[in-house]
Amino acid sequence: MLSQVGNELSTLNHKQSTSQSHFQRFLDLLHANDVKRHTVEAYASELTAVCKKNSGKTANEWITEQVLEDIRYYLRQTDLSIKQICDKLAFPNPSFFGKYVKDHFGMTPLEFRNN
């Protein structure tokens, strides 16, 4: 039991450390630019450029790939309802989720699950 608590604390500390590291990187980026950007979109654009330069894919392409992998997993490997998956993946509603799945996989979530 103590070992499990220790592992959980270690994981929590790692997440906090990673979060702080990401935040520090953002602050470094903010301070490094002579011209301060006024919108989040400007920094997102810089992130996209960094992603594209280092991987050949934009940040949006990385995000889309990960979301599609999560959808595949939840539809094929779990018994969660479509509504539960929709909520878990932060889609605004099941209708939007269904359209997203159909646009990317060519079938409804239920068809994808049963295929």
C-alpha distance (Angstrom), angle and dihedral (degrees) to the residues before:
residue distance angle dihedral
M1 . . .
L2 3.82 . .
S3 3.79 89.1 .
Q4 3.81 90.6 54.7
V5 3.82 91.7 49.0
G6 3.80 89.2 48.8
N7 3.80 91.1 51.1
E8 3.80 91.5 48.9
L9 3.82 91.4 49.8
S10 3.80 90.5 48.3
T11 3.81 90.5 51.0
L12 3.81 91.4 47.9
N13 3.81 91.4 49.1
H14 3.83 90.4 49.2
K15 3.83 91.4 50.9
Q16 3.80 91.4 49.2
S17 3.80 91.0 47.1
T18 3.81 91.4 49.4
S19 3.78 91.4 47.3
Q20 3.79 91.2 50.1
S21 3.79 90.1 48.0
H22 3.82 91.5 53.3
F23 3.78 90.6 47.3
Q24 3.79 90.9 50.0
R25 3.80 90.3 50.9
F26 3.81 89.3 53.2
L27 3.82 91.0 50.2
D28 3.80 90.2 47.9
L29 3.79 90.0 52.0
L30 3.78 91.0 47.5
H31 3.81 92.6 50.8
A32 3.81 95.2 41.4
N33 3.79 95.0 61.9
D34 3.79 117.3 85.9
V35 3.79 89.6 -155.8
K36 3.78 111.0 55.2
R37 3.77 114.9 -139.9
H38 3.77 117.5 -134.8
T39 3.79 100.7 -153.0
V40 3.77 138.9 54.8
E41 3.80 86.9 -128.9
A42 3.81 90.6 66.1
Y43 3.80 91.1 56.6
A44 3.79 90.9 42.8
S45 3.79 87.5 54.9
E46 3.81 89.5 54.2
L47 3.81 90.0 49.3
T48 3.80 89.7 51.7
A49 3.80 90.8 51.2
V50 3.83 90.9 50.8
C51 3.81 91.4 48.3
K52 3.81 92.2 48.1
K53 3.81 92.7 47.9
N54 3.80 93.7 49.1
S55 3.79 101.7 37.5
G56 3.79 109.6 14.0
K57 3.81 89.4 -117.0
T58 3.77 130.5 94.8
A59 3.79 122.9 -120.3
N60 3.81 88.2 -107.6
E61 3.81 91.1 54.2
W62 3.82 89.7 51.6
I63 3.80 91.0 49.3
T64 3.80 92.8 47.3
E65 3.82 91.7 49.4
Q66 3.79 91.4 51.5
V67 3.80 93.5 46.9
L68 3.82 90.6 50.0
E69 3.81 90.5 49.7
D70 3.82 89.7 50.8
I71 3.81 90.8 49.0
R72 3.82 90.8 50.0
Y73 3.79 90.6 49.9
Y74 3.80 97.2 46.8
L75 3.80 94.5 44.3
R76 3.80 96.2 44.9
Q77 3.79 104.8 29.7
T78 3.81 104.9 35.9
D79 3.75 139.5 52.8
L80 3.80 93.1 -135.0
S81 3.77 114.4 136.0
I82 3.80 119.7 -112.1
K83 3.82 88.0 -108.5
Q84 3.82 91.4 52.3
I85 3.82 91.4 49.4
C86 3.79 90.0 47.0
D87 3.81 90.2 52.9
K88 3.81 94.0 42.9
L89 3.81 91.3 53.6
A90 3.83 93.2 43.5
F91 3.79 98.1 -117.1
P92 3.81 110.9 161.2
N93 3.82 93.4 -123.9
P94 3.82 142.0 -17.0
S95 3.80 91.8 -99.3
F96 3.80 92.1 58.5
F97 3.81 90.2 43.8
G98 3.82 90.4 52.0
K99 3.80 91.8 50.6
Y100 3.82 91.2 47.4
V101 3.82 91.7 51.4
K102 3.80 92.2 45.7
D103 3.83 91.8 48.9
H104 3.81 92.1 51.5
F105 3.80 103.5 33.3
G106 3.80 101.6 25.9
M107 3.80 93.2 -122.9
T108 3.78 140.9 69.7
P109 3.81 120.2 -90.0
L110 3.80 90.8 -105.3
E111 3.82 92.1 49.3
F112 3.80 89.5 48.1
R113 3.79 91.3 50.0
N114 3.80 92.9 49.5
N115 3.81 96.0 41.8
